[in-house]
Amino acid sequence: MANAETAQSPEFKFRSSLVLNGLDKEQAAGFLRHQAEHHNLSLTQSSDGQLECVTPFGIVRLDTSGASPSLSIEAPSADILYAIQEDITSHLSELSETLASALTWSSIFSVGDYPPNFRLAEVVSVGRVNPIYTRVRIKADKLGNFANAGMHFRLIIPASGAVETDVYPVIGDNGQTVWPKGDKALHRPVYTTRAIDPAKGWLEFDVFHHDGGRANAWTKTAQPGTRLALMGPGGGTLLDTDKIVMAGDETALPAISRILRHLPATATGKVFMLVSDETEQVEITAPEGIELNWLHRSEARPRQLLQAVTALPDQAPGTYAWFASEKSEVKAARAHFTAQGWFDKEQSYLAAFWTAH
Ligand SMILES: Cc1cc2nc3c(=O)[nH]c(=O)nc-3n(C[C@H](O)[C@H](O)[C@H](O)COP(=O)(O)OP(=O)(O)OC[C@H]3O[C@@H](n4cnc5c(N)ncnc54)[C@H](O)[C@@H]3O)c2cc1C
């Protein structure tokens, strides 16, 4: 499991940097602060004014001593270095797409290659688990990081609704990914590795069926041998904690189920899982001290996960808080956890898994 301790390891030999032309020192510092907040990470300031953010997967530093501020990254592998670069570039695009596309990473990567965290894959099997999930098993090479360095990845399938494409992203001149456009555009939703065996070269994920979901439509046409791609891993780790409160909806169940399977046997806590009814519940394996609570959706009772968590008595300091569901509910959960004394950035994971439109 990756954690802050391993992040400080001297093994972090993969490095790149980015001069933030177009941002002044305050804007650059504000950007990094905002990113740290967004990812629930702490920032520290060194005596020479550098800001440093130790993430579970690498280190990001901001140097404001030069004419233009610059970011540098250290990571334990090329895949992870590239994933952090992409995360930073994508957040810079939210500030200004023109500014972000004009920036160039001092890359160790070759222009025109597939990104290092990109994997061509092939469907091995695809089938219904219950009324709401389709399970997909894929095979691909070099899946080691998907088992160890993050639970989530991007599924890469055609946005057009076709079952396959043969045009995939490559590394551009500025070190950023160039994505196919027009009728070759790709859909890239985030999924969770629910089970994996890198030695045998397979990975499984569960796709929740919801109205208008393009990934679900893809599962209906995909069959053994269908080609696709993955990019990752990114975000979310298994947890080595003794006390935990977890809450999540259908999109979070694959992650909850995998985390619970890997908790220490002595762990205690409460888990709230939201589905529509009993037929949608899945088998969960958890330590004996973990109380599992299934909640059933009801229009009369919106935001049930939030209500369940806010109804809990104060938790002991050090209790890990894990919450994933629709964006607005997660925002409210963040406000609630922040108001509690036991909430701690290092001891929490709060993530919007989807956005209601
Ligand atoms: C870290 C992370 C891990 C995730 N893991 C999983 C996973 O293991 N399994 C899984 O099924 N999902 C998972 N999700 C959620 C998934 O990425 C989103 O639901 C995504 O939108 C699915 O893409 P799509 O092609 O089905 O829908 P799209 O075609 O992108 O969206 C179509 C419409 O569906 C709506 N929509 C999206 N999600 C939902 C929903 N849950 N309920 C109702 N409407 C919805 C959108 O608002 C949009 O209007 C995860 C998300 C994150 C961030």
The ligand as an ORCA input file, in Angstrom:
! r2SCAN-3c Opt
* xyz 0 1
  C     -12.464      7.380     -8.093
  C     -13.732      6.879     -8.773
  C     -14.022      5.520     -8.808
  C     -15.191      5.052     -9.421
  N     -15.431      3.705     -9.449
  C     -16.556      3.242    -10.064
  C     -16.821      1.838    -10.160
  O     -16.030      0.991     -9.745
  N     -17.988      1.452    -10.757
  C     -18.887      2.345    -11.266
  O     -19.921      1.936    -11.801
  N     -18.646      3.682    -11.205
  C     -17.507      4.143    -10.632
  N     -17.261      5.481    -10.588
  C     -18.283      6.403    -11.110
  C     -18.218      6.551    -12.617
  O     -16.935      7.041    -13.027
  C     -19.283      7.569    -13.073
  O     -20.557      7.127    -12.705
  C     -19.184      7.803    -14.574
  O     -19.995      8.888    -14.924
  C     -19.655      6.586    -15.345
  O     -19.554      6.864    -16.726
  P     -20.724      6.462    -17.709
  O     -20.121      6.230    -19.036
  O     -21.519      5.345    -17.090
  O     -21.673      7.725    -17.691
  P     -21.605      9.005    -18.651
  O     -21.939      8.567    -20.040
  O     -20.320      9.706    -18.419
  O     -22.743      9.925    -18.047
  C     -24.098      9.893    -18.512
  C     -25.001     10.523    -17.464
  O     -25.040      9.672    -16.337
  C     -25.001     10.432    -15.148
  N     -24.418      9.600    -14.081
  C     -23.128      9.267    -13.891
  N     -23.012      8.448    -12.834
  C     -24.255      8.270    -12.334
  C     -24.786      7.524    -11.242
  N     -23.997      6.796    -10.435
  N     -26.113      7.572    -11.019
  C     -26.930      8.288    -11.832
  N     -26.488      9.013    -12.885
  C     -25.170      8.986    -13.119
  C     -24.156     11.629    -15.519
  O     -24.507     12.733    -14.694
  C     -24.536     11.881    -16.958
  O     -25.625     12.747    -17.026
  C     -16.089      5.967    -10.004
  C     -15.776      7.330    -10.007
  C     -14.608      7.789     -9.399
  C     -14.287      9.260     -9.421
*
